[in-house]
Amino acid sequence: MANFNNRAGIALIIGCGIAGPATALFLKKAGIDSVLYEAEEQADDYAGLFLNVARNGLQVLNELGLDEAIRQNGIPLQMMKMVNGKGRLLGTVGQSSGEPQGYTIKRGILQKILREEALRQGISIEYGKKLKDIEKNEEHRVSVSFEDGTKASGNYLIGCDGINSRVRKLILPNAPAPAYTGLLSFGGFLRGDLIPHEKGTQTMVFGKRAFFGHIRNAEETYWFGNMNYPGNPIRRELLMIPQAEWRKIVNDLYADDIAPLPDIVGSTAGEIGIYPIYDMPPVHHWHDRSVVLVGDAIHATSPNAGQGASLALEDAKVLAKCMRDLQDAEQAFSRYHQLRRERVERIVQYSRRIGQRKHATNPIQVFFRDLMLPMFLKSANKNSLTWMYDYKIDWNEKILLG
């Protein structure tokens, strides 16, 4: 069989968020060309709110020479402080000095860093390309059509198009749908120095009605909250509710909570972003012939563990290694699945469990949470989570068939 590197053609990558350009960059490093296709009409440097790039994600970005850009543009996360609704400290994770546990960065900035590096390396990005159909999917060849009437073909197709992946729906029509966690995430940015600045510390508060987190740099406070919300909401429906109504809901949620929660939400002038939190049940197949899925498209996780971006970056690196070292798509994609599945499923479940702890509102639940959480946090400080945060992928290690 012909090796990937010696075959004519390119990888078609659907999606230019985080997973897409990261995959293109690692494929380039492996000697494989690609083109990125993005459904939106243009790049959005203000997409979404913010996210954490944990130590394991920084390790991946270091391979691309982009870790310093994260440090320059992100807020160092050295310690997380957990507080109950009465202001009592339940415990901390990390230390106020030393190497940061990761960086909190605006999603749009991370996407911009990856996208601009892809362009700098000569990787093409085509906008306004909403995938319509996969017209041909056979060994070494795939053809697709887009909603604008154009078509493209290459040797393989990589779906990096998020939790509502069109690629996944086309190649795995019987795969389980994303599962709603019962929570909405919302948040925003507060400019100025109204809020006390605890450098490198993200404060998490189990409020009386809803969970709240905040961290700040010299210029802005980044904040988010989680609230129970019934049904199976989709973001498009939530956006139809006026901002004024969301502001009233969020202000009411934290009106009786400890400072500075009411001040943060009440003083936020910009838009409050609203997102339903879904994750993916385990999917038993990640590819079909010359098509494979990466990141949230196949294993979306809730944001509670701060691992979504880092897992997508890991996927990109492992997939590129498999395509570099193995002989054909079936071998490479199967091995990639084998190497990634156990880890990502474990993190998806871990993140969902963390989210369930945020639901505690009745007195008995609150009592046991406040009793058990300090012990859990002490355990976390004794390196019980090194399996997640200190995971390393050696680019120079050759991938062998499993």
Secondary structure, DSSP 8 states (H G I E B T S, - for coil): ---GGGSSS-EEEE--SSHHHHHHHHHHHTT--EEEE-SSSS--TT-S-EEEEEHHHHHHHHHTT-HHHHHHHSEEE-EEEEEETTS-EEEEEE-SSSS-SEEEEEHHHHHHHHHHHHHHTT-EEE-S--EEEEEEEETTEEEEEETTS-EEEESEEEE---TT-HHHHHH-TTS---EEEEEEEEEEEEESS-S---TTEEEEEE-SSSEEEEEE-SSEEEEEEEEE--S---HHHHHTS-HHHHHHHHHHHHTTS-TTHHHHHHH--S--EEEEEEE----S--EETTEEE-THHHH---GGGS-HHHHHHHHHHHHHHHHHHSSSHHHHHHHHHHHHHHHHHHHHHHHHHHHHHTT--SHHHHHHHHHHHHHHHHHIIIIITHHHHT----TTS-----
